[in-house]
Amino acid sequence: MKRFQQCNKIVKLWRYRWYLLIPFKWLWHSYCFPLPVTDDETVISVNLKGKMLWSILIGEAQIKMEWYHTHEEVLESLHKYRDGYSPSLL
């Protein structure tokens, strides 16, 4: 399967369907069934909420969309950031 960035518009549109589930999953895990995370070192269980839960759900959707960056793209972005460009302007 191709990377998300290399697909045509129809395939991208089909893969964007994973983003539609994020608000519903966020509500479900925030109010109905919390998403527990356990730290193996301290054996503390924490329920994810708010922005952290939203970020994890975004990451999960992007994994399902095959959205990832190559090593060269990451290095290019880091070099631009190091040289004074803001990541939000890229």
BELQUI-V158108 format. One record per residue. N is the residue number from 0. RES is the residue in one letter. BURIAL is b if it has 9 or more other C-alpha atoms within 8 Angstrom, else e. D_LAST is the distance of its C-alpha to the last C-alpha in Angstrom with 1 decimal. Layout:
BEGIN
n = {N/N}
res = {RES/RES}
burial = {BURIAL/BURIAL}
d_last = {D_LAST/D_LAST}
END
This chain:
BEGIN
n = {0/1/2/3/4/5/6/7/8/9/10/11/12/13/14/15/16/17/18/19/20/21/22/23/24/25/26/27/28/29/30/31/32/33/34/35/36/37/38/39/40/41/42/43/44/45/46/47/48/49/50/51/52/53/54/55/56/57/58/59/60/61/62/63/64/65/66/67/68/69/70/71/72/73/74/75/76/77/78/79/80/81/82/83/84/85/86/87/88/89}
res = {M/K/R/F/Q/Q/C/N/K/I/V/K/L/W/R/Y/R/W/Y/L/L/I/P/F/K/W/L/W/H/S/Y/C/F/P/L/P/V/T/D/D/E/T/V/I/S/V/N/L/K/G/K/M/L/W/S/I/L/I/G/E/A/Q/I/K/M/E/W/Y/H/T/H/E/E/V/L/E/S/L/H/K/Y/R/D/G/Y/S/P/S/L/L}
burial = {e/e/b/b/e/e/b/e/e/e/e/b/e/e/b/b/e/b/e/e/e/b/e/e/b/b/b/b/b/b/e/e/e/b/e/e/e/e/e/e/e/e/e/e/e/e/e/b/b/e/e/e/b/b/e/e/b/b/e/e/b/b/b/b/b/b/b/e/e/e/e/e/e/b/e/e/b/e/e/b/b/e/e/e/b/e/e/e/e/e}
d_last = {26.5/23.2/19.8/18.2/15.4/18.3/20.5/21.6/21.2/24.5/23.9/20.5/22.4/25.2/23.0/21.3/24.9/24.2/22.0/25.1/27.1/24.9/26.5/30.0/29.5/28.3/31.4/33.6/32.5/32.4/35.9/37.9/37.3/35.2/33.1/34.7/33.1/35.6/35.0/37.3/38.0/39.1/40.1/38.5/37.4/34.8/33.8/30.1/29.4/26.7/23.1/23.9/25.6/22.8/20.2/22.8/23.4/19.8/19.8/23.1/22.0/19.1/21.7/24.0/21.4/21.0/17.2/16.5/14.4/16.3/17.0/15.3/11.9/12.3/13.5/10.8/8.2/11.1/11.8/8.5/9.1/12.7/12.5/11.4/7.6/7.0/5.3/5.6/3.8/0.0}
END
